Amino acid sequence: MSDCLIIGGGIIGMLTAWELQSAGMRVTLIERRETGRESSWAGGGIVSPLYPWRYADSVTALAGWSQSHYADLARSLAQDSGIDPEYTQNGLLILQPGDEKRATAWAKETGQTLQLLDEPATRECEPALATTAKTAVWMPQVAQIRNPRLARATRLAIDPLVKIIEDAEVTELLVRDGRITGIKTGSDRVEADRVVVCAGAWSGRLLQAMPVTPDISPVRGQMILFKGQPGDVSRIVLHENRYVIPRRDGRVLVGSTLEHSDFKKTTSQACRDAQDAKRDVQVPLLPSLITT
Protein backbone atom coordinates (compact mmCIF):
# COMPACT_ATOMS: atom_id res chain seq x y z
CA MET A 1 0.00 0.00 0.00
CA SER A 2 1.27 3.45 -0.89
CA ASP A 3 1.91 6.18 1.64
CA CYS A 4 -0.05 8.59 -0.54
CA LEU A 5 -2.59 8.30 -3.35
CA ILE A 6 -3.00 11.29 -5.64
CA ILE A 7 -6.19 11.65 -7.66
CA GLY A 8 -5.53 13.61 -10.83
CA GLY A 9 -2.64 13.56 -13.27
CA GLY A 10 -2.48 17.19 -14.29
CA ILE A 11 0.42 19.50 -13.50
CA ILE A 12 -0.66 19.93 -9.87
CA GLY A 13 -1.10 16.20 -9.31
CA MET A 14 2.19 15.28 -10.96
CA LEU A 15 4.16 17.99 -9.16
CA THR A 16 2.60 16.91 -5.87
CA ALA A 17 3.73 13.36 -6.61
CA TRP A 18 7.22 14.62 -7.47
CA GLU A 19 7.56 16.54 -4.21
CA LEU A 20 6.15 13.75 -2.03
CA GLN A 21 8.38 11.04 -3.49
CA SER A 22 11.34 13.42 -3.06
CA ALA A 23 10.42 13.53 0.63
CA GLY A 24 10.64 9.73 0.79
CA MET A 25 7.01 8.73 0.39
CA ARG A 26 5.70 5.85 -1.74
CA VAL A 27 3.26 7.51 -4.12
CA THR A 28 0.53 6.25 -6.44
CA LEU A 29 -1.05 8.63 -8.94
CA ILE A 30 -4.33 7.83 -10.65
CA GLU A 31 -5.64 9.62 -13.74
CA ARG A 32 -9.01 9.22 -15.46
CA ARG A 33 -7.51 9.48 -18.95
CA GLU A 34 -3.91 10.44 -19.80
CA THR A 35 -1.62 12.51 -17.59
CA GLY A 36 -1.21 16.16 -18.47
CA ARG A 37 -3.77 16.21 -21.28
CA GLU A 38 -6.64 18.23 -19.84
CA SER A 39 -6.38 21.93 -18.91
CA SER A 40 -2.72 21.44 -18.00
CA TRP A 41 -2.04 20.93 -21.71
CA ALA A 42 -4.24 23.72 -23.03
CA GLY A 43 -3.54 26.69 -20.76
CA GLY A 44 -1.69 29.79 -21.87
CA GLY A 45 0.99 29.41 -19.23
CA ILE A 46 1.22 33.01 -17.97
CA VAL A 47 2.85 32.77 -14.54
CA SER A 48 0.71 35.53 -13.07
CA PRO A 49 -2.93 36.41 -12.57
CA LEU A 50 -4.19 38.79 -15.25
CA TYR A 51 -4.64 42.30 -13.83
CA PRO A 52 -3.03 41.02 -10.61
CA TRP A 53 -3.87 44.10 -8.54
CA ARG A 54 -7.57 43.20 -8.74
CA TYR A 55 -7.18 40.03 -6.67
CA ALA A 56 -7.32 39.35 -2.94
CA ASP A 57 -4.15 39.63 -0.87
CA SER A 58 -4.16 35.85 -0.41
CA VAL A 59 -3.96 35.34 -4.18
CA THR A 60 -1.13 37.88 -4.42
CA ALA A 61 0.81 36.04 -1.72
CA LEU A 62 0.31 32.64 -3.35
CA ALA A 63 1.17 33.96 -6.81
CA GLY A 64 4.30 35.65 -5.47
CA TRP A 65 5.51 32.44 -3.85
CA SER A 66 4.88 30.50 -7.05
CA GLN A 67 6.64 33.08 -9.22
CA SER A 68 9.71 33.02 -6.99
CA HIS A 69 10.07 29.23 -7.41
CA TYR A 70 9.13 28.67 -11.06
CA ALA A 71 12.57 29.27 -12.59
CA ASP A 72 14.20 26.72 -10.27
CA LEU A 73 11.37 24.27 -10.92
CA ALA A 74 11.82 24.54 -14.68
CA ARG A 75 15.58 23.99 -14.38
CA SER A 76 15.11 20.94 -12.15
CA LEU A 77 12.54 19.39 -14.46
CA ALA A 78 14.72 20.01 -17.51
CA GLN A 79 17.63 18.31 -15.77
CA ASP A 80 15.57 15.31 -14.65
CA SER A 81 13.60 14.83 -17.87
CA GLY A 82 15.68 16.25 -20.70
CA ILE A 83 12.75 18.46 -21.76
CA ASP A 84 12.97 22.23 -21.33
CA PRO A 85 9.60 23.61 -20.15
CA GLU A 86 10.63 26.95 -21.72
CA TYR A 87 10.24 29.18 -18.69
CA THR A 88 10.61 32.61 -20.31
CA GLN A 89 10.59 35.94 -18.50
CA ASN A 90 9.46 38.29 -21.25
CA GLY A 91 7.14 40.51 -19.22
CA LEU A 92 3.46 41.44 -19.32
CA LEU A 93 2.32 44.59 -21.12
CA ILE A 94 -1.22 45.59 -20.15
CA LEU A 95 -2.79 48.18 -22.44
CA GLN A 96 -5.06 50.85 -20.99
CA PRO A 97 -6.33 48.92 -17.96
CA GLY A 98 -8.32 51.94 -16.74
CA ASP A 99 -7.30 51.62 -13.09
CA GLU A 100 -3.63 52.57 -13.29
CA LYS A 101 -3.68 54.35 -9.92
CA ARG A 102 -4.91 51.19 -8.24
CA ALA A 103 -2.19 49.22 -10.02
CA THR A 104 0.60 51.53 -8.85
CA ALA A 105 -0.73 51.56 -5.28
CA TRP A 106 -0.81 47.76 -5.28
CA ALA A 107 2.73 47.57 -6.63
CA LYS A 108 4.00 49.94 -3.96
CA GLU A 109 2.24 47.99 -1.21
CA THR A 110 3.40 44.55 -2.38
CA GLY A 111 6.87 45.43 -3.67
CA GLN A 112 6.05 44.39 -7.23
CA THR A 113 7.94 45.88 -10.17
CA LEU A 114 5.44 47.87 -12.23
CA GLN A 115 5.85 50.82 -14.57
CA LEU A 116 3.35 53.16 -16.19
CA LEU A 117 4.14 53.81 -19.84
CA ASP A 118 2.96 56.54 -22.17
CA GLU A 119 2.24 55.90 -25.84
CA PRO A 120 5.83 56.20 -27.18
CA ALA A 121 7.21 54.03 -24.36
CA THR A 122 4.49 51.43 -24.97
CA ARG A 123 5.40 51.23 -28.65
CA GLU A 124 9.09 50.95 -27.75
CA CYS A 125 8.32 48.13 -25.30
CA GLU A 126 6.48 46.14 -28.01
CA PRO A 127 7.25 47.40 -31.53
CA ALA A 128 4.74 44.96 -33.06
CA LEU A 129 1.84 46.96 -31.63
CA ALA A 130 -0.32 48.83 -34.10
CA THR A 131 -2.71 50.25 -31.52
CA THR A 132 -2.50 53.76 -30.12
CA ALA A 133 -2.59 52.85 -26.44
CA LYS A 134 -2.19 56.13 -24.58
CA THR A 135 -1.17 54.33 -21.39
CA ALA A 136 0.01 50.88 -20.43
CA VAL A 137 1.18 48.99 -17.38
CA TRP A 138 4.47 47.15 -17.82
CA MET A 139 5.40 44.28 -15.49
CA PRO A 140 8.84 43.09 -16.66
CA GLN A 141 9.17 40.28 -14.11
CA VAL A 142 6.15 38.30 -15.37
CA ALA A 143 7.08 35.04 -17.07
CA GLN A 144 5.41 32.26 -19.02
CA ILE A 145 5.84 28.52 -19.22
CA ARG A 146 4.97 26.27 -22.15
CA ASN A 147 2.29 24.00 -20.76
CA PRO A 148 2.66 20.91 -22.98
CA ARG A 149 6.42 20.85 -22.42
CA LEU A 150 5.92 21.32 -18.67
CA ALA A 151 3.47 18.41 -18.62
CA ARG A 152 5.79 16.11 -20.59
CA ALA A 153 8.80 17.07 -18.48
CA THR A 154 6.95 16.44 -15.23
CA ARG A 155 5.65 13.07 -16.43
CA LEU A 156 9.14 11.91 -17.44
CA ALA A 157 10.59 13.14 -14.15
CA ILE A 158 8.14 11.13 -12.02
CA ASP A 159 7.81 8.09 -14.29
CA PRO A 160 10.47 5.89 -12.66
CA LEU A 161 9.63 7.09 -9.15
CA VAL A 162 5.84 7.04 -8.89
CA LYS A 163 3.28 4.33 -9.64
CA ILE A 164 1.03 5.82 -12.32
CA ILE A 165 -2.38 4.37 -13.18
CA GLU A 166 -4.04 5.86 -16.26
CA ASP A 167 -7.46 5.36 -17.86
CA ALA A 168 -8.96 4.73 -14.43
CA GLU A 169 -11.81 7.03 -13.47
CA VAL A 170 -12.51 7.32 -9.76
CA THR A 171 -16.12 6.35 -9.10
CA GLU A 172 -16.14 6.48 -5.31
CA LEU A 173 -14.07 7.73 -2.40
CA LEU A 174 -13.56 5.23 0.42
CA VAL A 175 -14.17 6.90 3.76
CA ARG A 176 -13.49 5.48 7.21
CA ASP A 177 -13.84 7.37 10.49
CA GLY A 178 -14.16 10.65 8.64
CA ARG A 179 -10.99 10.13 6.58
CA ILE A 180 -10.58 9.31 2.91
CA THR A 181 -8.61 6.07 2.84
CA GLY A 182 -8.76 5.16 -0.84
CA ILE A 183 -10.83 5.06 -4.00
CA LYS A 184 -12.84 2.77 -6.24
CA THR A 185 -12.42 2.63 -10.00
CA GLY A 186 -15.10 0.33 -11.32
CA SER A 187 -14.38 -3.04 -9.70
CA ASP A 188 -10.91 -2.06 -8.40
CA ARG A 189 -9.94 -0.52 -5.09
CA VAL A 190 -6.80 1.46 -4.32
CA GLU A 191 -6.00 2.35 -0.73
CA ALA A 192 -3.33 4.51 0.87
CA ASP A 193 -2.46 6.11 4.17
CA ARG A 194 -3.24 9.53 2.71
CA VAL A 195 -5.26 10.73 -0.27
CA VAL A 196 -4.73 14.03 -2.09
CA VAL A 197 -7.40 15.23 -4.52
CA CYS A 198 -5.85 17.13 -7.44
CA ALA A 199 -8.62 16.51 -9.94
CA GLY A 200 -9.10 20.09 -11.11
CA ALA A 201 -12.60 20.75 -12.39
CA TRP A 202 -13.64 17.21 -11.39
CA SER A 203 -12.76 17.82 -7.72
CA GLY A 204 -16.13 19.30 -6.81
CA ARG A 205 -17.97 16.28 -8.19
CA LEU A 206 -15.60 13.85 -6.46
CA LEU A 207 -16.02 15.55 -3.09
CA GLN A 208 -19.75 16.22 -3.22
CA ALA A 209 -20.49 13.55 -0.60
CA MET A 210 -18.05 15.06 1.89
CA PRO A 211 -19.21 17.28 4.79
CA VAL A 212 -17.66 20.33 3.12
CA THR A 213 -17.88 20.44 -0.66
CA PRO A 214 -15.67 22.93 -2.52
CA ASP A 215 -17.46 25.15 -5.01
CA ILE A 216 -15.53 23.96 -8.08
CA SER A 217 -17.00 23.70 -11.56
CA PRO A 218 -15.54 23.48 -15.08
CA VAL A 219 -14.86 26.57 -17.17
CA ARG A 220 -13.81 26.30 -20.81
CA GLY A 221 -11.38 28.70 -22.43
CA GLN A 222 -10.65 28.52 -26.16
CA MET A 223 -7.62 30.00 -27.90
CA ILE A 224 -6.25 30.42 -31.41
CA LEU A 225 -2.69 29.39 -32.29
CA PHE A 226 -0.80 31.30 -34.96
CA LYS A 227 2.47 30.14 -36.50
CA GLY A 228 4.69 33.19 -36.82
CA GLN A 229 8.41 33.76 -36.74
CA PRO A 230 10.57 34.13 -33.62
CA GLY A 231 10.69 37.80 -32.73
CA ASP A 232 7.42 38.78 -34.41
CA VAL A 233 6.12 39.52 -30.92
CA SER A 234 8.36 39.96 -27.89
CA ARG A 235 6.04 40.56 -24.93
CA ILE A 236 2.96 39.01 -23.43
CA VAL A 237 0.27 41.57 -24.29
CA LEU A 238 -3.08 41.96 -22.50
CA HIS A 239 -5.87 44.20 -23.74
CA GLU A 240 -9.53 44.12 -22.70
CA ASN A 241 -9.23 40.59 -21.31
CA ARG A 242 -7.63 39.28 -24.52
CA TYR A 243 -4.03 38.18 -24.38
CA VAL A 244 -1.27 37.45 -26.85
CA ILE A 245 1.46 35.03 -25.77
CA PRO A 246 4.55 34.61 -27.98
CA ARG A 247 6.44 31.31 -27.76
CA ARG A 248 10.14 30.92 -28.44
CA ASP A 249 9.60 29.14 -31.76
CA GLY A 250 7.41 31.91 -33.22
CA ARG A 251 4.05 30.40 -32.37
CA VAL A 252 1.64 32.91 -30.84
CA LEU A 253 -1.39 32.10 -28.68
CA VAL A 254 -4.36 34.48 -28.69
CA GLY A 255 -7.17 34.03 -26.23
CA SER A 256 -9.30 33.40 -24.48
CA THR A 257 -13.00 32.75 -24.27
CA LEU A 258 -14.59 32.12 -20.87
CA GLU A 259 -17.47 29.66 -20.95
CA HIS A 260 -19.33 27.69 -18.29
CA SER A 261 -19.95 24.62 -20.40
CA ASP A 262 -19.64 21.47 -18.31
CA PHE A 263 -16.80 19.23 -19.46
CA LYS A 264 -17.07 19.76 -23.22
CA LYS A 265 -13.70 19.86 -24.99
CA THR A 266 -14.85 20.63 -28.53
CA THR A 267 -14.43 24.06 -30.08
CA SER A 268 -17.60 26.08 -30.31
CA GLN A 269 -19.11 28.82 -32.41
CA ALA A 270 -17.66 31.25 -29.87
CA CYS A 271 -14.18 30.14 -30.81
CA ARG A 272 -14.92 30.08 -34.53
CA ASP A 273 -16.26 33.60 -34.20
CA ALA A 274 -12.99 34.44 -32.49
CA GLN A 275 -11.36 34.13 -35.89
CA ASP A 276 -12.66 37.66 -36.07
CA ALA A 277 -9.97 38.36 -33.51
CA LYS A 278 -8.02 39.26 -36.64
CA ARG A 279 -10.35 42.24 -36.61
CA ASP A 280 -10.90 42.94 -32.91
CA VAL A 281 -7.63 41.71 -31.39
CA GLN A 282 -4.80 40.92 -33.76
CA VAL A 283 -5.29 43.67 -36.33
CA PRO A 284 -5.22 46.62 -33.93
CA LEU A 285 -2.58 45.01 -31.74
CA LEU A 286 -0.32 42.83 -33.83
CA PRO A 287 -1.06 43.07 -37.55
CA SER A 288 1.79 40.77 -38.55
CA LEU A 289 -0.26 37.81 -37.31
CA ILE A 290 -2.80 38.21 -40.11
CA THR A 291 -0.42 36.71 -42.64
CA THR A 292 0.72 33.78 -40.47
N, C-alpha and C positions, 0 to 999 in steps of 0.2 A: 504494500500500500504506500502511496506517495505521501510525502509530508504536506504537499499542497496541490490542489487541483484548480486550474484556471479555466474558466469558461469564456471562450472568445479568443480567436486567433488573429485579431487585428494588431495594429502597432502597440496599443496599450497592453493587450494581453501578452504579446510576445516579449515586450520589454520588461513586463512584470516577471515573466518566466526567467528571463536573462538575469535580472537582478537577484531573484530568489535562489537560483541555482548557484550564482556567484557567492551567495552567503552560506552555501553548503546544504541547501535543501534539495530533496528529491521531488521533482516537479513533473506533473502531467498537465498537458494543455489539450483542450478539446475544442474543436471548431466544427460548426454546422456544415460548412462547405470546404473552402480552400483558404489557408491562412493568407491574410493580407490582401484579399481581393474584394472587400466591400468598400466602405468609405475611406479606409486607409489607403486604398489604391487611387481613389478618384479625387481626393482633396487637392486644393491648390498648393498647400504647403507653406503658407506665410506663417512665420514663427512670431506671431503677434496677433492680438485682437485687432480688428479693423476699427478705426476711430477709438483708440484705446482709452482716451480720457473720459469716455462716456460709460465706462464700466465701474462696478463696485470696487472698493479698495481690495477686497479679497481676491478678485480676479486679477487686479494689477499685481498683487504680491505673488500669486501663483505663476502668472505669465513671466514676471521678472526672474523668478527662480528657474523656470524652464529655459528662458533665453540664456541665462548665465551658464547652463550646462550643455546646451545643444552642440556647440562646437566640439567639445571633448567627446560627447556621445558619438558624433559622426566619425571622428577619428578612430575611436575604439572599434566601432562596427566595421569600418573600412579595413582595419588591421585584422580583425577576426574573420571577416567574410571574403575579403578581396573585392568587394563592391563599394564604390564611393557613393554615399547618399547625396552628394553634391550640396552640402551645406554652403550657401553663398550669401554673404552679407553685402547686398547691393542696395539696401535702403528702401524706405517707403515714402513716396511722394504723394501727398493727399491734396487734391486740387479743390480750392474754395470750399472748405468744410462748413463755413458759416458761423462757427463758434470758436474762432481762433483764440479769443481771450481765455476761454475755458481751457483750451489746449495748453496755452502757455502757463496758466496757473497750475494745472495738473503736473506739467513737466517740472516746474519749480518745486512743487511739493514733494514729488517722488524722485527727483534727481535724474529724470530721463533727459536724454539729449534730443532737443527739438528746436528747430529754427523756423521762423516765419520768412517766407520769400515773397518778393514782389514779382511782377511779370517777367522782367529781364532775367532775374536770378532763377526763376522757375524754368525758363527756356534753356538756360545754361545748364541746369541740373539734369534735364532730359531733353536733348536737342530734337528727339523724334516727335515731340509734341507739336501739334498744329493748332491747338486751342489757345485762346487768349485768356488764360487764367490770371486774374489780377492779383490773386494771393494764393499761396500754397503753404502747407505744413510739410517740412522735410524732417524725417526721422532716419538719420544715416545708419543707426545701429541695427535696424530691423533686417532680419535675414529670412531666407527661404530654404526649404529642403525639398528634394524631389521624391515625392511619396512612393512611387513604385520601386525606386532604387532603395529607399529606406526599408520598405517592406521586405524586399528580397535579401538585403544585407542582414536584417534582423533574423529572418528565417534561417539563413545559412549559419549565422552565429550560434543559434540555439540548437540547431539540428542534432549535433552529436551529444548534446548535454541534457536535453529535455525529451520526455516521451510525448510525442505529438499524435493525436488521434483526429483525423479529418473525416469529413462526410458523416458526422455523427451529431445529429440535432438533439439537444437536451429537451426531454419531454416532461421531466419532473425533477424537482429538488428533493433530496432526502433530508428530512429534518428530524432530529432527536434532541429532546430536552432544550428546545429553543435554538439549536445550532444546526446550520447546514453541514451535513456530514458527507454528502456525495450527490450523485445525479443518476438519473435513468435516461438511457437513450434507446428507445424501443424496448427490446428484451434484455439489454445489458445494463449493468450497474457498475459505476466507478465510485469508489469511496476514497477519502483522504482525511488527514487530520484537520486540514483547513481548506476552505473553498473561497476563491476570489472570483467575483462576477465582473468580467470585462467585456460584456456582450454588446456594448454600444447601444444602438436603438432597440435591440431586443431585450435589454436589461429590464425595462419596465414590465414587459410581459412575463419574463421569467420570475420576477419577484412579486407578482401581483398577489400571491397567496400569503406573503409575509406580513407581519403586523404593521410595518411601515413600508409603503410602496413608493419608490421614487417616481416623480412625474417626468417620465422619459418617453418620448414618442419620436418616430422617424420623420426626418425632414430631408427632402430631395433638393440637391443643387445641381444644375446642369451647366456645363461649360463648353466653349468652342476652342479647339486646338488649331493654331496656325503654324505652318512650317516656314519660318523665315530664315534669316542668316544671323549668325552670331554678331552681336553689336547693333542690330537693327533697333533694339530697345535695351536700355541699360538699367533702368530702375523699375521697381514695382510701383505701379501707378494706380491710384484709387480716386474715382470721381463718381459721385452720386450713387454710391453702393455698387458700382461696377469696378472690377479690378483687372489689371493687365499684369501678367507675371512672365517675365522673360527667362527662359532656361539657357543653360550654357551652350547648348548645341543649336540655338537659333529658334527653337520652338517657342511659341508664345501662347499662354493660356489666357482666355478672356471669359470672365464670368461675373456673377453666377446668378442663376435663378434661385428662388427660395419658395419651396412648395411643400405643403403638408399633404403627402400623397401615399400614406401607408408605406409598404416596402417595395413599391414598383421601381424597377431599375431601367425601364425603357425610356428613350427620349420622347418628349411630348411636343405638342404644337407650340408650347411656350418656348422650348429650345429651338425649334425650327424657325419660329418667329424671330428668335435672337440672331438669326443670320442678318437681320436688319441692324444688328450691332455695327455692321459696316457703315451704317448711316448714323446711329445714335451713340456709338461708343468709339469704334476704331477710326472712323473718318475724321471727326473733330480732334481726336487725341493722337492717333498714330496712323497716319494715312498710308504708310508703307505696307501695312498689313493687308491692304486691299488686294495687292497683286501677288500675295503668297498663298 
